[in-house]
Amino acid sequence: MKIEKKIQELEKKIEELKKESQKEEMEQWFKSLLNGLEIEINDDYPKSVFYIKNNKVFFRLSQDLINKERTYFFCDFYLVWSVFEKKYKLNYNEIQAFIKKMIEQYLKLSKVTPLRIFCAF
């Protein structure tokens, strides 16, 4: 009985190490997305800021037109969001929480809600 408990403890520690390693990998991948982004303002979207790389819109920061207290950080589904779903097997809430943490840490944006969008324009 004692050996089974030790095996379970070891398996739990291994799983925690895998999760930590995956978290570090996700953070590195996300930072690589942020590296080299250009900011663009478009007159057609006066309440938005676009984050572009290689002529593709990866993110769009937008103030809610009705509730001015809300700001959204839209992430392109195909370029960003789906990677977390497919490669890292995260669900919607896990992706949202992870991106929120990253944009607070690296873009210094607080009180922003990350959302997926299928077309950033």
OpenMM code with the backbone's topology and positions (N, CA, C; nanometers):
from openmm import Vec3, app, unit

residues = "MET LYS ILE GLU LYS LYS ILE GLN GLU LEU GLU LYS LYS ILE GLU GLU LEU LYS LYS GLU SER GLN LYS GLU GLU MET GLU GLN TRP PHE LYS SER LEU LEU ASN GLY LEU GLU ILE GLU ILE ASN ASP ASP TYR PRO LYS SER VAL PHE TYR ILE LYS ASN ASN LYS VAL PHE PHE ARG LEU SER GLN ASP LEU ILE ASN LYS GLU ARG THR TYR PHE PHE CYS ASP PHE TYR LEU VAL TRP SER VAL PHE GLU LYS LYS TYR LYS LEU ASN TYR ASN GLU ILE GLN ALA PHE ILE LYS LYS MET ILE GLU GLN TYR LEU LYS LEU SER LYS VAL THR PRO LEU ARG ILE PHE CYS ALA PHE".split()
positions = [
    Vec3(0.0817, -0.1199, 0.0000),
    Vec3(0.0000, 0.0000, 0.0000),
    Vec3(0.0860, 0.1262, 0.0000),
    Vec3(0.1959, 0.1210, 0.0720),
    Vec3(0.2830, 0.2365, 0.0822),
    Vec3(0.3484, 0.2702, -0.0525),
    Vec3(0.3861, 0.1691, -0.1278),
    Vec3(0.4520, 0.1912, -0.2569),
    Vec3(0.3565, 0.2549, -0.3568),
    Vec3(0.2282, 0.2174, -0.3527),
    Vec3(0.1291, 0.2758, -0.4429),
    Vec3(0.1137, 0.4260, -0.4159),
    Vec3(0.1181, 0.4604, -0.2891),
    Vec3(0.1062, 0.6018, -0.2528),
    Vec3(0.2272, 0.6807, -0.3040),
    Vec3(0.3450, 0.6238, -0.2915),
    Vec3(0.4667, 0.6889, -0.3423),
    Vec3(0.4586, 0.7071, -0.4942),
    Vec3(0.4092, 0.6054, -0.5632),
    Vec3(0.3938, 0.6125, -0.7093),
    Vec3(0.2966, 0.7241, -0.7458),
    Vec3(0.1866, 0.7333, -0.6734),
    Vec3(0.0878, 0.8394, -0.6995),
    Vec3(0.1485, 0.9779, -0.6771),
    Vec3(0.2264, 0.9922, -0.5707),
    Vec3(0.2919, 1.1195, -0.5420),
    Vec3(0.3897, 1.1565, -0.6527),
    Vec3(0.4672, 1.0595, -0.6989),
    Vec3(0.5615, 1.0839, -0.8080),
    Vec3(0.4887, 1.1212, -0.9371),
    Vec3(0.3817, 1.0513, -0.9674),
    Vec3(0.3032, 1.0826, -1.0882),
    Vec3(0.2456, 1.2236, -1.0804),
    Vec3(0.2006, 1.2627, -0.9629),
    Vec3(0.1472, 1.3975, -0.9437),
    Vec3(0.2564, 1.5023, -0.9661),
    Vec3(0.3762, 1.4772, -0.9112),
    Vec3(0.4877, 1.5705, -0.9296),
    Vec3(0.5280, 1.5800, -1.0771),
    Vec3(0.5299, 1.4678, -1.1451),
    Vec3(0.5630, 1.4669, -1.2886),
    Vec3(0.4600, 1.5481, -1.3664),
    Vec3(0.3337, 1.5307, -1.3342),
    Vec3(0.2272, 1.6063, -1.4020),
    Vec3(0.2414, 1.7563, -1.3760),
    Vec3(0.2750, 1.7943, -1.2540),
    Vec3(0.2963, 1.9355, -1.2215),
    Vec3(0.4140, 1.9927, -1.2999),
    Vec3(0.5212, 1.9153, -1.3140),
    Vec3(0.6370, 1.9600, -1.3923),
    Vec3(0.6001, 1.9786, -1.5389),
    Vec3(0.5192, 1.8875, -1.5935),
    Vec3(0.4734, 1.9000, -1.7320),
    Vec3(0.3931, 2.0276, -1.7510),
    Vec3(0.3037, 2.0558, -1.6568),
    Vec3(0.2208, 2.1765, -1.6654),
    Vec3(0.3070, 2.3019, -1.6579),
    Vec3(0.4052, 2.3012, -1.5699),
    Vec3(0.4946, 2.4167, -1.5565),
    Vec3(0.5758, 2.4359, -1.6841),
    Vec3(0.6240, 2.3277, -1.7408),
    Vec3(0.6990, 2.3343, -1.8654),
    Vec3(0.6113, 2.3867, -1.9790),
    Vec3(0.4875, 2.3400, -1.9850),
    Vec3(0.3935, 2.3865, -2.0881),
    Vec3(0.3640, 2.5348, -2.0698),
    Vec3(0.3471, 2.5773, -1.9460),
    Vec3(0.3213, 2.7186, -1.9177),
    Vec3(0.4373, 2.8054, -1.9667),
    Vec3(0.5597, 2.7614, -1.9392),
    Vec3(0.6780, 2.8357, -1.9850),
    Vec3(0.6844, 2.8393, -2.1378),
    Vec3(0.6540, 2.7279, -2.2010),
    Vec3(0.6534, 2.7226, -2.3474),
    Vec3(0.5475, 2.8169, -2.4046),
    Vec3(0.4284, 2.8180, -2.3448),
    Vec3(0.3215, 2.9072, -2.3914),
    Vec3(0.3618, 3.0533, -2.3753),
    Vec3(0.4244, 3.0840, -2.2640),
    Vec3(0.4669, 3.2216, -2.2398),
    Vec3(0.5716, 3.2645, -2.3423),
    Vec3(0.6671, 3.1779, -2.3716),
    Vec3(0.7690, 3.2087, -2.4716),
    Vec3(0.7051, 3.2293, -2.6093),
    Vec3(0.6108, 3.1439, -2.6432),
    Vec3(0.5429, 3.1565, -2.7727),
    Vec3(0.4670, 3.2885, -2.7798),
    Vec3(0.3961, 3.3233, -2.6733),
    Vec3(0.3185, 3.4471, -2.6726),
    Vec3(0.4110, 3.5688, -2.6800),
    Vec3(0.5211, 3.5642, -2.6060),
    Vec3(0.6179, 3.6742, -2.6116),
    Vec3(0.6740, 3.6891, -2.7531),
    Vec3(0.6944, 3.5781, -2.8229),
    Vec3(0.7443, 3.5867, -2.9600),
    Vec3(0.6420, 3.6537, -3.0513),
    Vec3(0.5133, 3.6351, -3.0207),
    Vec3(0.4102, 3.7063, -3.0982),
    Vec3(0.4188, 3.8562, -3.0743),
    Vec3(0.4385, 3.8936, -2.9498),
    Vec3(0.4439, 4.0359, -2.9150),
    Vec3(0.5685, 4.1033, -2.9721),
    Vec3(0.6766, 4.0276, -2.9857),
    Vec3(0.8017, 4.0822, -3.0345),
    Vec3(0.7869, 4.1249, -3.1811),
    Vec3(0.8091, 4.2499, -3.2071),
    Vec3(0.8041, 4.2992, -3.3440),
    Vec3(0.6673, 4.3466, -3.3911),
    Vec3(0.5695, 4.3487, -3.3005),
    Vec3(0.4379, 4.4004, -3.3400),
    Vec3(0.4463, 4.5498, -3.3680),
    Vec3(0.3712, 4.5928, -3.4658),
    Vec3(0.3588, 4.7350, -3.4947),
    Vec3(0.2193, 4.7792, -3.4555),
    Vec3(0.2082, 4.9001, -3.4047),
    Vec3(0.0789, 4.9549, -3.3656),
    Vec3(0.0250, 5.0384, -3.4801),
    Vec3(-0.1018, 5.0187, -3.5104),
    Vec3(-0.1654, 5.0943, -3.6185),
    Vec3(-0.2987, 5.1492, -3.5697),
    Vec3(-0.3237, 5.2728, -3.6053),
    Vec3(-0.4518, 5.3374, -3.5782),
    Vec3(-0.5224, 5.3520, -3.7127),
    Vec3(-0.6500, 5.3183, -3.7154),
    Vec3(-0.7269, 5.3242, -3.8389),
    Vec3(-0.8426, 5.4213, -3.8182),
    Vec3(-0.8552, 5.5192, -3.9081),
    Vec3(-0.9603, 5.6209, -3.8958),
    Vec3(-1.1006, 5.5605, -3.8962),
    Vec3(-1.1161, 5.4449, -3.9585),
    Vec3(-1.2472, 5.3794, -3.9613),
    Vec3(-1.2843, 5.3175, -3.8267),
    Vec3(-1.1856, 5.2996, -3.7403),
    Vec3(-1.2058, 5.2397, -3.6075),
    Vec3(-1.1396, 5.3295, -3.5025),
    Vec3(-1.2007, 5.4454, -3.4743),
    Vec3(-1.1348, 5.5428, -3.3870),
    Vec3(-1.1159, 5.4982, -3.2421),
    Vec3(-1.1880, 5.3972, -3.1979),
    Vec3(-1.1763, 5.3493, -3.0593),
    Vec3(-1.0917, 5.2224, -3.0505),
    Vec3(-1.0122, 5.1972, -3.1545),
    Vec3(-0.9339, 5.0738, -3.1588),
    Vec3(-0.7868, 5.1006, -3.1890),
    Vec3(-0.7048, 5.0096, -3.1399),
    Vec3(-0.5616, 5.0072, -3.1707),
    Vec3(-0.5339, 4.8671, -3.2228),
    Vec3(-0.4672, 4.8592, -3.3370),
    Vec3(-0.4372, 4.7308, -3.3992),
    Vec3(-0.2900, 4.6970, -3.3793),
    Vec3(-0.2643, 4.5711, -3.3490),
    Vec3(-0.1282, 4.5204, -3.3328),
    Vec3(-0.1004, 4.4285, -3.4512),
    Vec3(-0.0070, 4.4712, -3.5358),
    Vec3(0.0157, 4.4067, -3.6648),
    Vec3(0.1589, 4.3569, -3.6764),
    Vec3(0.1717, 4.2417, -3.7425),
    Vec3(0.3035, 4.1866, -3.7736),
    Vec3(0.2896, 4.1167, -3.9084),
    Vec3(0.3851, 4.1418, -3.9979),
    Vec3(0.3829, 4.0794, -4.1314),
    Vec3(0.2501, 4.1031, -4.2038),
    Vec3(0.1979, 4.2241, -4.1925),
    Vec3(0.0726, 4.2649, -4.2566),
    Vec3(-0.0491, 4.1862, -4.2098),
    Vec3(-0.0411, 4.1247, -4.0918),
    Vec3(-0.1540, 4.0511, -4.0348),
    Vec3(-0.1891, 4.1129, -3.9004),
    Vec3(-0.3182, 4.1276, -3.8749),
    Vec3(-0.3639, 4.1801, -3.7467),
    Vec3(-0.3736, 4.0644, -3.6475),
    Vec3(-0.2885, 4.0677, -3.5474),
    Vec3(-0.2888, 3.9634, -3.4443),
    Vec3(-0.3829, 3.9997, -3.3300),
    Vec3(-0.3843, 4.1292, -3.2943),
    Vec3(-0.4640, 4.1753, -3.1814),
    Vec3(-0.5288, 4.3086, -3.2147),
    Vec3(-0.6397, 4.3320, -3.1451),
    Vec3(-0.7090, 4.4601, -3.1586),
    Vec3(-0.7566, 4.5008, -3.0201),
    Vec3(-0.7112, 4.6148, -2.9738),
    Vec3(-0.7527, 4.6699, -2.8457),
    Vec3(-0.8647, 4.7688, -2.8736),
    Vec3(-0.9827, 4.7455, -2.8150),
    Vec3(-1.0991, 4.8292, -2.8451),
    Vec3(-1.1772, 4.8649, -2.7204),
    Vec3(-1.2179, 4.9901, -2.7171),
    Vec3(-1.3058, 5.0350, -2.6099),
    Vec3(-1.4490, 5.0005, -2.6492),
    Vec3(-1.5261, 4.9514, -2.5526),
    Vec3(-1.6672, 4.9210, -2.5765),
    Vec3(-1.7396, 5.0512, -2.6126),
    Vec3(-1.8143, 5.0500, -2.7200),
    Vec3(-1.8823, 5.1712, -2.7661),
    Vec3(-1.9995, 5.2094, -2.6775),
    Vec3(-2.0586, 5.1142, -2.6084),
    Vec3(-2.1730, 5.1424, -2.5215),
    Vec3(-2.1272, 5.1674, -2.3778),
    Vec3(-2.0517, 5.0744, -2.3242),
    Vec3(-2.0005, 5.0877, -2.1880),
    Vec3(-1.8540, 5.1293, -2.1958),
    Vec3(-1.8294, 5.2574, -2.1809),
    Vec3(-1.6942, 5.3128, -2.1976),
    Vec3(-1.5947, 5.2614, -2.0936),
    Vec3(-1.6451, 5.1955, -1.9879),
    Vec3(-1.5581, 5.1402, -1.8842),
    Vec3(-1.4922, 5.0103, -1.9285),
    Vec3(-1.5448, 4.9487, -2.0331),
    Vec3(-1.4935, 4.8193, -2.0781),
    Vec3(-1.3963, 4.8349, -2.1944),
    Vec3(-1.2896, 4.7586, -2.1876),
    Vec3(-1.1932, 4.7534, -2.2967),
    Vec3(-1.1666, 4.6070, -2.3273),
    Vec3(-1.1621, 4.5750, -2.4556),
    Vec3(-1.1431, 4.4373, -2.4989),
    Vec3(-1.0122, 4.4235, -2.5754),
    Vec3(-0.9486, 4.3094, -2.5585),
    Vec3(-0.8274, 4.2763, -2.6303),
    Vec3(-0.8609, 4.1568, -2.7189),
    Vec3(-0.8994, 4.1868, -2.8424),
    Vec3(-0.9396, 4.0816, -2.9349),
    Vec3(-0.8162, 4.0119, -2.9905),
    Vec3(-0.8194, 3.8796, -2.9898),
    Vec3(-0.7104, 3.7980, -3.0408),
    Vec3(-0.7597, 3.7244, -3.1639),
    Vec3(-0.6845, 3.7310, -3.2707),
    Vec3(-0.7234, 3.6601, -3.3907),
    Vec3(-0.7327, 3.5105, -3.3608),
    Vec3(-0.8450, 3.4522, -3.3951),
    Vec3(-0.8671, 3.3111, -3.3644),
    Vec3(-0.7637, 3.2226, -3.4328),
    Vec3(-0.7419, 3.2446, -3.5599),
    Vec3(-0.6559, 3.1553, -3.6378),
    Vec3(-0.5074, 3.1728, -3.6063),
    Vec3(-0.4666, 3.2958, -3.5806),
    Vec3(-0.3247, 3.3229, -3.5556),
    Vec3(-0.2835, 3.3041, -3.4101),
    Vec3(-0.3782, 3.3178, -3.3177),
    Vec3(-0.3440, 3.3164, -3.1759),
    Vec3(-0.4280, 3.2142, -3.0974),
    Vec3(-0.5568, 3.2394, -3.0899),
    Vec3(-0.6444, 3.1634, -2.9992),
    Vec3(-0.6421, 3.0133, -3.0265),
    Vec3(-0.6515, 2.9761, -3.1534),
    Vec3(-0.6598, 2.8335, -3.1878),
    Vec3(-0.5325, 2.7571, -3.1503),
    Vec3(-0.4195, 2.8267, -3.1439),
    Vec3(-0.2954, 2.7608, -3.1029),
    Vec3(-0.3089, 2.7103, -2.9592),
    Vec3(-0.3678, 2.7914, -2.8740),
    Vec3(-0.3875, 2.7499, -2.7349),
    Vec3(-0.4876, 2.6347, -2.7253),
    Vec3(-0.5857, 2.6353, -2.8116),
    Vec3(-0.6837, 2.5256, -2.8122),
    Vec3(-0.6225, 2.3959, -2.8634),
    Vec3(-0.5581, 2.4053, -2.9787),
    Vec3(-0.5099, 2.2841, -3.0456),
    Vec3(-0.3794, 2.2313, -2.9884),
    Vec3(-0.2813, 2.3183, -2.9765),
    Vec3(-0.1487, 2.2731, -2.9324),
    Vec3(-0.1426, 2.2478, -2.7817),
    Vec3(-0.2032, 2.3391, -2.7052),
    Vec3(-0.1910, 2.3301, -2.5599),
    Vec3(-0.3157, 2.2737, -2.4912),
    Vec3(-0.4197, 2.2476, -2.5692),
    Vec3(-0.5424, 2.1828, -2.5186),
    Vec3(-0.6094, 2.2613, -2.4054),
    Vec3(-0.6081, 2.3941, -2.4167),
    Vec3(-0.6731, 2.4771, -2.3157),
    Vec3(-0.8163, 2.5069, -2.3568),
    Vec3(-0.9021, 2.5280, -2.2579),
    Vec3(-1.0393, 2.5671, -2.2879),
    Vec3(-1.0487, 2.7200, -2.2931),
    Vec3(-1.1659, 2.7693, -2.3261),
    Vec3(-1.1860, 2.9136, -2.3459),
    Vec3(-1.1411, 2.9946, -2.2233),
    Vec3(-1.1880, 2.9558, -2.1051),
    Vec3(-1.1561, 3.0315, -1.9840),
    Vec3(-1.0071, 3.0267, -1.9501),
    Vec3(-0.9432, 2.9143, -1.9736),
    Vec3(-0.7989, 2.9028, -1.9484),
    Vec3(-0.7199, 2.9928, -2.0438),
    Vec3(-0.7614, 2.9956, -2.1692),
    Vec3(-0.6949, 3.0816, -2.2679),
    Vec3(-0.7123, 3.2273, -2.2297),
    Vec3(-0.8344, 3.2629, -2.1970),
    Vec3(-0.8640, 3.4014, -2.1601),
    Vec3(-0.7813, 3.4453, -2.0390),
    Vec3(-0.7742, 3.3606, -1.9367),
    Vec3(-0.6967, 3.3942, -1.8168),
    Vec3(-0.5474, 3.4061, -1.8480),
    Vec3(-0.4965, 3.3157, -1.9304),
    Vec3(-0.3549, 3.3193, -1.9659),
    Vec3(-0.3218, 3.4475, -2.0431),
    Vec3(-0.4015, 3.4799, -2.1439),
    Vec3(-0.3753, 3.5998, -2.2234),
    Vec3(-0.3880, 3.7251, -2.1377),
    Vec3(-0.4856, 3.7277, -2.0501),
    Vec3(-0.5022, 3.8427, -1.9605),
    Vec3(-0.3750, 3.8636, -1.8783),
    Vec3(-0.3223, 3.7562, -1.8242),
    Vec3(-0.1993, 3.7650, -1.7449),
    Vec3(-0.0828, 3.8163, -1.8302),
    Vec3(-0.0723, 3.7670, -1.9522),
    Vec3(0.0374, 3.8065, -2.0410),
    Vec3(0.0283, 3.9538, -2.0808),
    Vec3(-0.0915, 4.0011, -2.1142),
    Vec3(-0.1016, 4.1416, -2.1571),
    Vec3(-0.0859, 4.2370, -2.0392),
    Vec3(-0.1226, 4.1912, -1.9197),
    Vec3(-0.0965, 4.2737, -1.8018),
    Vec3(0.0540, 4.2820, -1.7761),
    Vec3(0.1210, 4.1683, -1.7895),
    Vec3(0.2642, 4.1622, -1.7609),
    Vec3(0.3489, 4.2308, -1.8682),
    Vec3(0.3212, 4.2048, -1.9945),
    Vec3(0.4100, 4.2517, -2.1013),
    Vec3(0.3640, 4.3785, -2.1727),
    Vec3(0.2329, 4.4017, -2.1785),
    Vec3(0.1835, 4.5237, -2.2437),
    Vec3(0.1368, 4.6279, -2.1425),
    Vec3(0.1404, 4.5894, -2.0154),
    Vec3(0.0997, 4.6783, -1.9067),
    Vec3(-0.0440, 4.7282, -1.9251),
    Vec3(-0.1306, 4.6399, -1.9747),
    Vec3(-0.2721, 4.6718, -1.9921),
    Vec3(-0.3509, 4.6011, -1.8827),
    Vec3(-0.4189, 4.6786, -1.7997),
    Vec3(-0.4998, 4.6181, -1.6950),
    Vec3(-0.6468, 4.6485, -1.7223),
    Vec3(-0.7320, 4.5757, -1.6565),
    Vec3(-0.8767, 4.5917, -1.6722),
    Vec3(-0.9190, 4.5749, -1.8175),
    Vec3(-0.8560, 4.4796, -1.8839),
    Vec3(-0.8850, 4.4500, -2.0238),
    Vec3(-0.9307, 4.3047, -2.0320),
    Vec3(-1.0347, 4.2798, -2.1108),
    Vec3(-1.0872, 4.1446, -2.1272),
    Vec3(-1.0424, 4.0876, -2.2608),
    Vec3(-0.9647, 3.9808, -2.2601),
    Vec3(-0.9270, 3.9161, -2.3864),
    Vec3(-1.0460, 3.8370, -2.4429),
    Vec3(-1.0645, 3.8476, -2.5722),
    Vec3(-1.1694, 3.7743, -2.6420),
    Vec3(-1.1125, 3.7229, -2.7737),
    Vec3(-1.1715, 3.6164, -2.8249),
    Vec3(-1.1295, 3.5682, -2.9563),
    Vec3(-1.2175, 3.6360, -3.0610),
    Vec3(-1.1584, 3.6543, -3.1758),
    Vec3(-1.2310, 3.7146, -3.2872),
    Vec3(-1.1842, 3.6434, -3.4148),
    Vec3(-1.2770, 3.6242, -3.5057),
    Vec3(-1.2428, 3.5499, -3.6279),
    Vec3(-1.1912, 3.6413, -3.7375),
    Vec3(-1.2064, 3.7699, -3.7201),
    Vec3(-1.1531, 3.8669, -3.8141),
    Vec3(-1.1241, 3.9929, -3.7357),
    Vec3(-0.9989, 4.0326, -3.7259),
    Vec3(-0.9616, 4.1458, -3.6405),
    Vec3(-1.0063, 4.2805, -3.6968),
    Vec3(-1.0445, 4.2859, -3.8236),
    Vec3(-1.0976, 4.4113, -3.8791),
    Vec3(-1.2465, 4.4061, -3.8875),
] * unit.nanometer
topology = app.Topology()
chain = topology.addChain("A")
for resn in residues:
    res = topology.addResidue(resn, chain)
    for name in ("N", "CA", "C"):
        topology.addAtom(name, app.Element.getBySymbol(name[0]), res)
